[in-house]
């Protein structure tokens, strides 16, 4: 079935399409919100479930890893079975998995449930973006629609701590994961009424070996890389071996895509210079923002000592910053070239993170909150314009595949950023705690406090007032030092990315969606992927 919408090719969208966009924003906002709410709930659920430091990292990371690992498959599957149908199936699965998470009784159950949630979430993201490309055929309207969609996606992740903090003030930690249940129920009711159905009638069968190879490429690399950085293994052989296995699977996967007439991943899109520049930029910037945002959120709650509700409210400027950045990007194009808009934002983000490198454990609440909000604002133009570059590169029948590429870059980048900067932060924290001169405190207490800052707070509560205060001060200084290091890494990353992006697009008039001829060229390239590889 092809799309059913009043806005045909070249026609402007009406009220039905804009109402449909509102429906599509709901699951997009929720998927992004789910990552953000976990930040503030982590200390409480870790204490209740007895999660170790490594388990805490898996609780944070597994959702995003499974989401990223499944996006390519789900984007292509939507092109085959119908984008609206896949969206509604995913909504039902997402709601069910959310209930399992909320009532988890162990860290292992929580990790497994969040893995299932990641697979369900992968059905939602590419379907929403692909349906937007079907609803809005006018280029300018599509740009506005993608801007609103991007605002909901990244703003949802930033606003997650605000919503989570308010709920944790009044309910148990599992309540933050039940937010998705009523929203998904609403989507199941109004989705069939307001959303068009679209599938590619010429699509071939889903290549199951490619699905297995894509997961085999992503998951071992993620596992090995995270374990190697976290330093939880006595020998790096296992971690390096996992990375090697993932790289081998990845090479086999790419080779297979070139040989298939109807591949799982449309590699011919990489023939377009704009896609080659946008996708890596989206991945890296999403990782830098997610990792630094996580550490600043924990700083506000655990170091400054605010309650979950207060800490959540102090994170509101981050959500406002990224919302402003994505919404103002289309307006900036009236005076600036797209590449100038994106690189200027990245430079601003780099400067803001450089400010955080100077933060101390006391007296820095406002500067840290303002700096991370400015960082989010600066990344906003890249997110919305880069996404438009990738989605606009594909013909309508391949929109799901292009959307999955964009989403995979964002989500995989965010989860890698959480893993890398989170692991680096944990490593620096342990090192600084080990070097702390704490006298009069039992060695076992010091060792336990060196696991993470949440454990340090719990241990300090069981000690006498003086010893507990000393331990809290040491843990706060150690965590602030870890945040300083992560912010420094992020500042360098954004500065380097600005230079590389400007260089890659220096000969282009801007990051505009490719012309119809260019999109036809992509289709033609699919017939000869070996030429694309060369």
C-alpha positions in Angstrom: 0.0 0.0 0.0 1.3 3.4 -0.9 0.9 6.6 1.2 -2.6 7.9 1.8 -2.3 11.6 2.3 -3.8 14.8 1.0 -0.4 16.2 0.2 0.8 14.8 -3.0 4.2 15.4 -4.6 4.8 19.1 -4.8 1.7 20.1 -2.8 1.7 21.8 0.5 0.6 19.9 3.6 -2.7 20.7 5.3 -4.2 20.4 8.8 -4.3 16.6 8.5 -0.6 16.3 7.9 0.3 18.7 10.7 -2.0 16.8 13.1 -0.3 13.6 12.0 3.1 15.2 12.8 1.8 15.8 16.4 1.0 12.1 16.6 4.5 11.2 15.4 6.2 13.5 17.9 4.7 11.6 20.8 6.6 8.3 20.4 9.7 10.3 19.4 9.6 12.4 22.5 9.0 9.3 24.7 11.9 7.3 23.3 14.3 10.2 23.9 12.7 10.9 27.3 13.4 7.3 28.4 17.2 7.9 28.3 17.0 11.1 30.3 14.8 9.9 33.1 17.2 7.1 33.9 20.0 9.6 34.9 18.2 10.7 38.1 16.6 7.4 38.9 20.0 5.5 38.7 21.1 6.2 42.3 17.8 5.2 43.9 17.3 2.0 41.8 21.0 1.0 42.2 20.7 1.2 46.0 17.4 -0.7 46.0 18.5 -3.4 43.5 22.1 -3.6 44.7 23.5 -2.8 41.3 27.3 -2.8 41.0 29.2 -0.1 39.1 29.5 -2.3 36.1 25.8 -3.2 36.3 24.9 0.5 36.5 26.8 1.1 33.2 24.9 -1.8 31.6 21.6 -0.5 32.9 22.4 2.9 31.2 23.9 1.5 28.0 22.0 -1.6 27.0 18.8 0.2 25.9 20.7 2.4 23.6 22.9 -0.4 22.3 20.0 -2.6 21.4 18.1 0.4 19.9 21.1 1.3 17.7 21.8 -2.4 16.8 18.2 -2.9 15.6 17.5 0.4 13.8 18.9 -0.6 10.4 16.8 -3.8 10.4 13.6 -2.0 11.6 14.0 0.9 9.1 14.2 -1.6 6.2 11.5 -3.7 7.7 9.2 -0.7 7.7 9.7 -0.2 4.0 8.6 -3.8 3.5 5.7 -4.4 5.9 4.4 -0.8 6.2 5.7 2.1 8.2 2.5 2.7 10.1 2.0 -1.0 10.9 5.5 -1.3 12.3 5.1 1.9 14.3 1.9 0.6 16.0 3.5 -2.8 16.7 6.4 -1.1 18.2 4.2 1.1 20.3 2.5 -1.9 21.9 5.8 -3.7 22.5 7.3 -0.5 24.0 4.5 -0.1 26.5 4.7 -3.8 27.6 8.5 -3.6 28.1 8.1 -0.4 30.1 5.9 -2.2 32.6 8.5 -5.0 33.0 11.2 -2.4 33.7 9.1 -0.5 36.3 8.5 -3.7 38.3 12.0 -5.3 38.0 13.2 -7.0 41.1 16.9 -7.4 40.3 19.6 -5.6 38.3 19.7 -8.5 35.9 15.9 -8.3 35.2 16.2 -4.6 34.7 19.0 -5.0 32.2 17.2 -7.7 30.3 14.0 -5.6 30.2 15.8 -2.5 29.0 17.3 -4.6 26.2 13.8 -5.6 25.1 12.7 -1.9 25.3 15.6 -1.0 23.0 14.4 -3.4 20.3 10.9 -2.1 20.6 12.1 1.5 20.5 14.0 0.7 17.2 10.6 0.1 15.5 9.5 3.6 16.4 12.2 6.1 15.5 12.8 5.3 11.8 9.1 4.9 11.2 8.3 8.4 12.5 11.0 10.1 10.4 10.1 8.1 7.3 6.4 8.9 7.6 7.3 12.6 7.9 9.0 12.4 4.5 5.8 11.0 3.2 3.5 13.5 4.8 5.5 16.6 3.8 6.5 16.7 0.2 7.1 20.4 0.1 10.8 20.9 0.9 10.4 24.0 3.1 7.5 22.4 5.1 9.5 19.2 5.4 12.4 21.2 6.9 10.1 22.8 9.5 8.6 19.3 10.3 12.0 17.8 10.8 13.0 20.7 13.0 10.0 20.1 15.2 10.7 16.3 15.2 14.3 16.9 16.1 13.3 19.3 18.9 11.1 16.6 20.4 13.8 14.0 20.1 16.7 15.8 21.6 14.6 18.0 23.9 13.0 14.9 25.3 16.4 13.4 26.3 17.4 16.7 28.0 14.0 17.1 29.7 14.1 13.6 31.0 15.8 14.6 34.2 13.2 17.3 34.9 10.3 14.9 34.5 12.1 12.1 36.3 13.1 14.3 39.2 9.6 15.5 39.8 8.2 12.0 39.8 11.0 10.6 42.0 10.0 13.2 44.6 6.6 11.6 45.0 6.8 8.0 43.6 9.2 5.1 43.5 11.9 4.8 40.9 9.8 2.5 38.6 7.2 5.2 38.1 9.4 7.1 35.6 9.3 4.2 33.2 5.5 4.0 33.2 5.3 7.4 31.4 5.3 5.5 28.1 2.3 3.3 28.8 -0.6 5.9 28.4 1.3 7.7 25.5 1.6 4.4 23.5 -2.0 3.6 24.2 -3.0 7.0 22.7 -0.8 6.3 19.7 -2.5 2.9 19.1 -5.9 4.7 19.1 -5.3 7.7 16.9 -2.4 6.4 14.7 -4.6 4.4 12.3 -6.9 7.4 11.9 -4.4 10.2 11.3 -1.3 8.5 9.8 -0.9 7.2 6.3 0.4 3.8 5.5 3.3 3.4 3.2 5.4 0.5 2.1 7.6 -0.2 -0.9 5.7 -2.6 -3.1 8.9 -3.5 -5.0 10.9 -4.4 -1.9 12.4 -7.9 -1.7 12.4 -10.2 1.3 14.2 -9.3 4.5 17.7 -10.8 4.4 17.9 -12.6 7.8 21.7 -13.3 7.6 22.2 -9.5 7.2 20.1 -8.9 10.3 22.3 -11.4 12.3 25.5 -9.9 10.9 24.5 -6.4 11.8 23.8 -7.4 15.4 27.0 -9.4 15.4 28.9 -6.3 14.3 27.5 -3.8 16.8 27.1 -5.7 20.1 30.6 -7.3 20.4 32.3 -4.0 19.6 30.2 -2.2 22.2 30.9 -4.8 24.8 34.6 -5.0 24.2 35.1 -1.2 23.9 33.2 -0.6 27.2 35.0 -3.2 29.1 38.4 -2.1 27.8 37.8 1.5 28.9 36.1 0.7 32.2 39.2 -1.4 33.2 37.0 -4.1 34.8 38.9 -7.0 33.2 42.2 -8.3 34.6 43.4 -8.8 31.0 42.4 -6.9 27.9 42.4 -10.1 25.8 38.7 -10.7 26.1 37.7 -7.1 25.4 40.1 -6.9 22.4 38.8 -10.3 21.1 35.2 -9.0 21.3 36.1 -5.9 19.3 37.9 -8.0 16.7 34.9 -10.3 16.3 32.7 -7.3 15.8 34.9 -5.8 13.2 35.0 -9.1 11.3 31.2 -9.4 11.4 31.0 -5.8 10.2 33.3 -6.5 7.3 31.3 -9.5 6.3 28.1 -7.5 6.6 29.3 -4.8 4.3 30.5 -7.3 1.8 27.2 -9.0 1.7 25.3 -5.7 1.2 27.3 -5.1 -1.9 26.3 -8.4 -3.3 22.5 -8.2 -2.6 20.1 -6.7 -5.1 17.9 -5.5 -2.2 20.4 -5.0 0.7 19.4 -4.5 4.3 21.6 -1.3 4.4 21.5 1.1 1.4 25.2 1.6 1.2 24.8 3.6 -2.1 23.7 6.6 0.1 27.3 7.0 1.1 28.1 8.0 -2.5 26.7 11.4 -1.6 29.2 13.7 0.0 26.6 15.3 2.2 25.7 12.0 3.7 29.4 11.1 4.2 29.9 14.3 6.1 26.6 14.4 8.0 26.4 10.9 9.5 29.8 10.9 11.3 29.1 14.4 12.5 25.8 13.3 14.0 27.3 10.3 15.6 30.2 12.0 17.3 28.3 15.1 18.4 25.5 13.1 19.9 28.0 11.1 21.9 29.8 14.1 23.2 26.6 15.8 24.3 25.1 12.7 25.9 28.2 11.8 27.9 28.8 15.3 29.3 25.0 15.8 30.0 25.0 12.6 32.0 27.9 13.7 34.2 26.6 17.2 34.7 23.2 15.7 35.8 24.9 13.5 38.4 27.1 16.5 39.5 24.0 18.6 40.2 22.4 15.8 42.2 25.2 13.9 43.9 27.9 16.6 44.3 25.8 19.7 44.9 23.4 17.6 46.9 20.1 18.6 45.5 17.0 16.4 45.7 15.9 14.6 42.6 13.1 17.1 42.0 15.4 20.1 42.4 18.1 18.6 40.3 15.6 17.9 37.6 14.4 21.5 37.5 18.0 22.7 37.3 18.4 20.6 34.1 15.4 22.3 32.4 17.8 24.9 30.7 19.4 22.1 28.8 16.1 21.1 27.3 15.3 24.7 26.5 18.8 25.1 24.9 18.5 22.2 22.5 14.9 23.1 21.7 16.0 26.7 20.8 19.0 25.4 18.8 16.9 23.1 16.6 14.0 25.5 16.2 16.2 28.5 15.3 18.3 26.6 12.8 15.9 27.0 9.9 15.6 30.7 10.6 19.4 31.1 10.6 19.5 29.7 7.1 17.9 33.0 5.9 21.2 34.8 6.5 23.9 32.0 6.9 25.0 29.1 4.8 24.1 25.7 6.5 27.7 24.7 6.9 28.4 28.1 8.7 25.4 27.6 10.9 26.5 24.1 11.9 30.2 24.8 12.5 29.4 28.0 14.5 27.2 26.0 16.8 29.9 23.4 17.3 32.5 26.1 18.2 30.1 27.5 20.7 29.6 24.1 22.3 33.3 23.6 22.5 33.7 26.9 24.4 30.9 26.0 26.8 32.5 22.7 27.7 35.8 24.4 28.2 34.1 26.4 30.9 33.0 23.2 32.7 36.6 22.0 32.8 37.3 24.7 35.4 34.4 23.7 37.7 34.9 23.0 41.4 32.9 20.9 43.8 31.2 23.9 45.3 29.9 27.3 44.0 29.6 26.1 40.4 26.0 25.1 40.1 24.8 28.0 38.0 27.9 28.1 35.7 27.7 24.3 35.0 24.0 24.4 34.3 24.4 27.4 31.9 27.4 25.9 30.2 25.7 22.5 29.4 22.6 24.4 28.2 24.8 26.5 25.8 26.5 23.2 24.7 23.1 21.7 23.8 22.1 24.9 22.0 25.2 24.8 19.8 24.6 21.2 18.8 21.0 21.8 17.8 21.6 23.1 14.3 23.8 20.2 13.4 21.2 17.7 14.6 18.3 19.2 12.5 20.2 20.2 9.4 22.3 17.0 9.4 19.2 14.8 9.7 17.6 16.7 6.8 20.6 16.1 4.7 20.5 12.3 5.2 16.7 11.9 4.9 16.5 14.2 1.9 19.1 12.1 0.1 16.8 9.1 -0.4 13.8 8.6 -2.7 10.4 8.0 -1.0 10.6 4.2 -1.3 13.9 4.2 0.6 13.0 6.8 3.2 12.9 4.2 6.0 16.4 3.0 5.2 17.7 6.6 5.2 15.9 7.4 8.4 17.3 4.4 10.1 20.8 5.5 9.1 20.3 8.9 10.7 18.7 7.5 13.8 21.4 4.8 14.1 24.1 7.5 14.0 22.3 9.6 16.7 21.4 6.7 19.0 24.7 4.8 18.6 26.6 8.0 19.1 24.6 8.8 22.3 25.1 5.4 23.8 28.8 5.2 22.8 29.2 8.7 24.4 27.5 7.4 27.6 29.7 4.4 27.6 33.0 6.1 26.8 32.7 9.3 28.8 30.9 7.4 31.6 33.7 4.9 31.7 36.4 7.5 31.5 34.6 9.4 34.3 34.4 6.2 36.4 38.1 5.5 35.8 39.1 9.0 36.8 36.9 8.9 39.9 38.3 5.7 41.1 41.9 7.0 40.6 41.2 10.2 42.4 39.5 8.4 45.3 42.4 6.0 45.6 44.7 9.0 46.0 42.5 10.7 48.6 44.1 11.1 52.0 41.2 9.9 54.2 42.2 9.3 57.8 40.0 7.7 60.5 37.7 6.0 58.0 37.7 2.2 57.7 39.5 0.9 54.6 36.5 -1.1 53.6 34.3 2.1 53.6 36.9 3.9 51.4 37.1 1.0 49.0 33.3 0.9 48.7 33.1 4.6 48.2 35.6 4.4 45.4 33.1 2.3 43.3 31.0 5.3 42.4 29.6 8.5 43.9 26.2 7.0 44.6 27.8 4.3 46.7 30.0 6.9 48.4 26.9 8.8 49.5 25.3 5.6 50.9 28.5 4.7 52.8 28.9 8.2 54.2 25.3 8.0 55.6 26.4 5.0 57.8 29.5 6.7 59.2 29.8 9.2 62.0 29.1 12.8 61.0 32.7 13.9 60.8 34.0 10.9 58.9 30.9 10.9 56.7 31.4 14.5 55.8 35.1 14.0 55.0 34.2 11.0 52.7 31.5 13.1 51.0 33.9 15.9 50.4 36.5 13.6 48.9 33.9 11.9 46.7 32.6 15.2 45.5 36.0 16.5 44.5 36.8 13.2 42.8 33.6 13.2 40.8 34.1 16.9 39.8 37.6 16.0 38.6 36.1 13.2 36.5 33.5 15.7 35.1 36.3 18.1 34.3 38.2 15.5 32.3 35.1 14.4 30.4 34.2 18.0 29.5 37.7 18.6 28.3 37.4 15.6 26.0 34.1 16.9 24.7 35.5 20.4 24.1 38.3 19.0 21.9 35.8 16.7 20.1 33.5 19.6 19.2 36.3 21.9 18.1 37.8 19.1 15.9 34.4 18.3 14.5 33.8 21.9 13.5 37.0 22.0 11.5 36.4 18.6 9.8 32.8 19.4 8.9 33.8 22.8 7.4 36.5 21.2 5.4 34.2 18.4 4.1 31.5 20.8 3.0 33.7 23.7 2.0 32.9 23.4 -1.7 29.1 22.9 -1.3 26.7 25.8 -1.2 25.1 24.2 1.9 23.6 21.1 3.5 20.5 21.2 1.3 18.5 18.1 0.4 19.7 16.7 -2.9 17.8 17.3 -6.0 15.6 14.8 -7.7 18.3 14.0 -10.1 20.7 13.2 -7.2 18.1 11.0 -5.6 17.6 9.1 -8.9 21.4 8.7 -9.0 21.2 7.0 -5.7 18.7 4.5 -7.0 20.9 4.0 -10.1 23.9 3.4 -7.9 22.0 0.6 -6.1 22.1 -1.4 -9.3 25.9 -1.2 -9.2 27.1 -1.0 -5.5 30.6 -2.0 -6.5 30.9 1.3 -8.3 29.9 3.1 -5.2 32.6 1.2 -3.2 35.2 2.4 -5.6 
